[in-house]
Amino acid sequence: MKQIWITRKGGPEVLQLRETADPVPSADQVLIEVRAAGVNFSDVLARRGRYPEAPNPPMVVGYEISGIIEAVGDNVDRFTPGQSVIAPVFFGGYSTKVCVPKEQVFPLPAGMTFSEGAALAVNYLTAFGTAMKMARLKKEDRVLIYSAGGGVGLALFDLCRRVGAIPIGIASVSKHTRLQKRGFQIILDSQSPTLDQDIFELGQKDGFDVIFDTRGGNSWSQALNLLAPFGKLIAFGFSSALDEITTGKVSGPTEGSAIWYSADLFQLAQSNTSVSGFNLATLWRRSFSELGAWMEEILKFYQAGDLNITVDKEFAFTDAAQAHQYLEDRKNFGKVLLVN
């Protein structure tokens, strides 16, 4: 089989194609011939050495695949060779064949393509965890979504629409037309020099019930002042870490620190607001059982017609470096994939 390895910390050029022996499934595993693998921003951060959960290089990243079952272990009775499936994987997804624990394998729904299947897990598990579990999103909530044109941002929009919340997006101007077609009524320019003031003007009167913040740094501290009573700041992702590398501008008070801002508990008590943090990888490392239940719910949402899985661009497996550069340049609208 073939794999894409991160050989050392650095730019896309450190990605290397290698060949190795095909894996053999253990008694509780399923061997999948990969047709599509998701490329995520966490992969870019891992390559840059800024993703805490990633192992040290050399390593193979990749959190989600879709494909066809080639073989099953002796203790697997739910799946058979030839079946089309989706599988979240904890690293190792940049491979043409992957052995996956049987509890992490799900049948590909009728009508769903392999590309859509590989675009589902990370984006929608993150959106489900932050929106449905942490934010307890409900009808009429005013919701501010950073990186609205990314895979998680679009997944959050789907969940807002499902419960009747009111989404407000932040994205570069190049993505505004597509976001409007998707259904966003209000979109702010993420590159505008007046962005902070624009956000303040939208939130100063009634505040936001939920703010989904993927950037971190200064935006976290600003968001605390824009929450409505009982409002929630959900902090996840840290895209400004990449900005530190590419621009040299430090986004937090201490360069190289893993903690950028602390929450003032007295301020939270006085304003009746809350702050939550979400990390899919650390939750997954603890146990997949809860995430498996979430996947079942997400697949029901898809079958009910509530999800619009957005695949932006497919790259050949051998063009992984180009896929990383495309994502690092923030050109994507939705999911970027490697396909075989």
C-alpha positions in Angstrom: 0.0 0.0 0.0 0.9 3.7 -0.3 1.0 6.3 2.5 1.7 10.0 2.7 4.2 10.7 5.5 5.1 13.9 7.3 8.9 13.4 7.4 9.7 16.5 9.6 8.2 19.8 10.7 7.8 22.3 7.8 5.9 23.3 4.7 4.0 21.0 2.3 7.4 19.9 0.8 8.0 17.7 3.8 5.2 15.3 2.7 6.5 12.2 1.2 4.9 9.2 -0.6 6.1 5.9 0.7 5.2 2.2 0.0 4.9 -0.5 2.6 3.3 -3.9 3.1 -0.5 -4.1 3.2 -1.9 -4.2 6.7 -3.6 -7.3 8.1 -6.7 -6.8 10.2 -6.8 -8.1 13.8 -9.8 -10.1 15.1 -11.7 -6.8 15.9 -10.7 -4.8 12.8 -11.8 -4.1 9.3 -9.4 -3.6 6.4 -10.6 -0.8 4.1 -9.4 0.0 0.6 -9.5 3.8 0.8 -11.3 5.7 -2.0 -11.2 9.1 -0.3 -9.5 10.7 2.7 -10.3 14.0 4.4 -7.7 16.7 4.7 -8.2 18.9 7.8 -6.6 22.0 9.2 -5.4 20.0 12.1 -3.2 18.1 9.5 -1.6 21.3 8.5 -0.9 22.3 12.1 0.5 18.8 12.7 2.8 19.2 9.8 3.9 22.6 11.1 4.5 21.2 14.6 1.6 23.1 16.2 -0.9 20.3 16.9 -0.4 18.9 20.4 -2.2 15.6 19.8 0.0 14.6 16.8 2.9 12.2 17.3 6.4 13.5 16.5 7.5 13.1 12.8 7.8 10.9 10.9 4.1 10.2 11.0 1.0 9.6 8.9 -2.0 11.9 9.7 -5.6 11.7 8.5 -8.7 11.4 10.6 -11.4 10.1 8.2 -11.7 7.8 5.2 -14.3 6.2 3.0 -13.9 3.1 0.9 -14.6 -0.6 0.3 -14.0 -3.3 2.8 -11.3 -5.7 1.7 -11.2 -8.1 4.7 -12.6 -8.4 8.2 -11.3 -9.9 11.4 -12.6 -13.1 13.0 -14.7 -11.2 15.5 -16.4 -8.9 13.0 -20.0 -9.9 12.1 -21.6 -6.6 11.1 -19.6 -6.1 7.9 -18.5 -8.1 4.9 -15.9 -7.7 2.1 -17.2 -5.5 -0.7 -19.3 -3.2 1.5 -18.9 0.5 1.1 -18.2 2.3 4.4 -17.2 5.4 6.3 -14.6 5.3 9.0 -13.2 7.9 11.4 -9.6 7.0 12.1 -7.2 8.4 14.7 -4.3 9.2 12.4 -3.2 7.0 9.5 -5.9 8.1 7.1 -3.4 9.2 4.4 -3.1 5.6 3.3 -4.5 3.5 0.4 -5.4 0.8 2.9 -6.3 1.2 6.6 -7.2 -1.2 9.4 -9.9 0.3 11.5 -11.5 -0.9 14.8 -14.9 -2.3 14.0 -16.8 0.2 16.2 -15.4 3.0 14.1 -16.9 1.7 10.8 -20.3 2.8 9.5 -22.1 1.8 6.3 -22.0 4.4 3.6 -25.7 5.6 3.3 -27.5 5.1 0.0 -27.0 8.1 -2.3 -23.8 9.3 -0.5 -20.6 9.4 -2.5 -17.2 8.3 -1.2 -16.1 11.9 -1.3 -19.1 13.0 0.8 -18.5 10.1 3.2 -14.8 11.1 3.7 -16.0 14.7 4.2 -18.4 13.9 7.0 -16.8 12.7 10.2 -14.4 15.4 11.4 -16.5 18.4 10.3 -19.9 17.1 11.6 -18.6 15.5 14.8 -17.0 18.8 15.7 -20.1 20.7 14.8 -22.3 18.3 16.7 -20.1 18.3 19.8 -19.9 22.1 19.9 -23.4 23.0 18.8 -25.6 20.2 20.1 -23.7 19.2 23.2 -21.9 22.3 24.5 -24.0 25.2 23.1 -27.4 23.3 23.4 -28.3 25.3 20.2 -32.0 26.2 20.0 -34.5 28.1 17.9 -33.9 31.9 17.5 -30.3 31.7 19.0 -28.2 34.4 17.4 -25.0 32.6 16.4 -21.7 34.0 15.2 -19.6 31.6 13.2 -15.9 32.3 12.5 -14.4 30.6 9.4 -18.0 30.2 8.0 -16.8 28.9 4.6 -14.7 26.1 6.1 -15.9 22.6 6.5 -16.9 23.0 10.2 -18.4 26.4 9.6 -20.7 25.0 6.9 -21.6 22.0 9.2 -22.5 24.5 11.9 -24.8 26.3 9.5 -26.6 23.0 8.7 -27.2 22.5 12.4 -28.4 26.1 12.9 -30.8 25.6 10.1 -32.0 22.3 11.5 -32.9 23.8 14.9 -34.0 27.3 13.7 -31.1 29.3 15.0 -29.9 32.5 13.2 -26.3 32.1 11.8 -24.0 35.1 11.1 -20.9 34.2 9.2 -17.4 35.6 9.1 -15.4 34.7 6.0 -13.2 36.3 3.3 -15.1 38.2 0.6 -14.3 35.6 -2.0 -16.6 33.2 -0.2 -19.5 35.5 0.4 -21.5 34.8 -2.7 -21.4 31.0 -2.1 -22.3 31.6 1.6 -25.3 33.7 0.5 -26.4 30.9 -1.8 -26.1 28.5 1.1 -28.5 30.6 3.1 -26.4 33.0 5.3 -28.3 36.3 5.6 -25.5 38.3 7.3 -21.8 37.8 6.4 -18.8 39.8 7.7 -15.5 40.2 5.9 -12.8 38.4 7.8 -10.1 40.5 6.1 -11.7 43.8 6.8 -9.7 46.3 8.9 -13.0 47.2 10.6 -13.9 43.6 11.4 -13.7 44.1 15.2 -16.0 47.1 15.0 -18.4 45.4 12.6 -18.7 42.5 15.0 -19.2 44.9 17.9 -21.9 46.8 16.1 -23.8 43.6 15.4 -23.5 42.4 19.0 -23.6 45.5 21.1 -27.4 45.7 21.4 -28.7 42.2 22.0 -25.4 40.2 22.1 -24.8 36.8 20.6 -26.3 33.7 22.2 -23.4 31.5 20.9 -20.1 32.4 19.3 -18.2 29.6 17.6 -14.6 30.8 17.5 -12.0 28.8 15.5 -9.3 31.5 15.4 -8.3 32.1 19.0 -6.0 34.8 20.4 -7.6 38.3 20.4 -10.9 37.1 19.1 -11.5 35.1 22.3 -11.2 38.1 24.6 -13.4 40.2 22.3 -16.1 37.6 22.2 -16.6 37.6 25.9 -17.8 41.2 25.8 -20.3 40.4 23.0 -22.3 37.6 24.6 -25.9 38.0 25.6 -27.0 36.9 29.1 -26.6 33.1 29.2 -24.5 33.4 26.1 -21.7 30.9 25.3 -18.3 31.2 23.8 -17.2 27.9 22.3 -13.5 28.0 21.6 -12.1 25.3 19.3 -9.4 25.2 16.7 -6.6 27.7 16.6 -6.1 28.9 13.1 -4.2 32.0 14.2 -1.4 29.6 15.2 -0.7 29.3 11.5 -0.7 33.1 11.2 2.1 33.2 13.8 4.2 31.0 11.6 3.4 32.7 8.2 3.5 36.3 9.4 5.5 36.2 12.6 2.8 38.0 14.5 2.1 36.5 17.9 -1.6 36.1 18.6 -1.3 35.7 22.3 0.6 37.5 25.1 3.4 34.9 25.3 5.1 33.6 22.3 5.1 29.8 22.1 2.6 29.5 24.9 -0.2 26.9 24.8 -2.5 29.2 26.8 -3.3 32.6 25.2 -6.0 34.1 27.3 -7.5 33.3 30.7 -11.1 33.8 31.6 -12.0 36.2 34.4 -14.5 34.2 36.5 -15.8 37.3 38.2 -16.5 38.8 34.7 -18.4 35.6 33.7 -20.4 35.7 36.9 -21.3 39.3 36.5 -22.3 38.9 32.8 -24.1 35.5 33.2 -22.0 34.0 30.4 -19.9 31.0 29.9 -16.8 29.7 28.1 -16.3 26.2 26.7 -13.5 24.6 24.9 -13.7 21.6 22.5 -11.1 19.3 21.1 -12.3 16.3 19.1 -8.9 14.5 19.3 -8.6 14.5 23.1 -12.2 13.4 23.4 -11.6 10.6 20.9 -8.4 9.5 22.6 -10.3 9.0 25.8 -13.0 6.9 24.1 -14.8 6.5 20.8 -18.0 5.2 22.2 -19.7 8.6 22.6 -18.4 9.8 19.2 -19.9 6.6 17.7 -23.3 7.6 19.1 -22.9 11.0 17.6 -22.0 9.5 14.2 -25.2 7.6 14.3 -27.2 10.8 15.0 -25.4 12.6 12.2 -26.1 9.9 9.7 -29.8 10.1 10.7 -29.7 13.9 10.0 -28.2 13.1 6.6 -30.9 10.6 5.8 -33.5 13.2 6.8 -32.1 15.6 4.3 -30.8 18.1 6.9 -27.1 18.0 5.9 -25.5 19.6 2.8 -22.1 18.0 2.8 -19.9 20.4 0.8 -16.9 18.9 -1.0 -14.7 21.8 -2.4 -11.9 20.1 -4.1 -10.4 16.7 -4.7 -6.7 16.1 -5.1 -5.0 12.9 -6.3 -3.4 10.9 -3.4 0.0 11.7 -4.9 -0.8 15.5 -4.8 -1.1 15.7 -1.0 1.4 18.6 -0.8 -0.8 20.6 -3.2 -3.9 19.8 -1.1 -2.1 21.1 2.1 -1.0 24.3 0.4 -4.5 24.9 -0.9 -5.9 24.5 2.6 -3.1 26.5 4.2 -3.9 29.3 1.8 -7.5 29.2 3.0 -8.8 28.8 -0.5 -11.3 26.0 0.4 -15.0 26.3 0.6 -15.9 23.2 2.4 -13.9 20.0 2.4 -10.6 19.2 0.7 -10.0 15.5 -0.1 -7.4 13.1 -1.3 -8.9 10.5 -3.7 -7.7 7.2 -5.1 
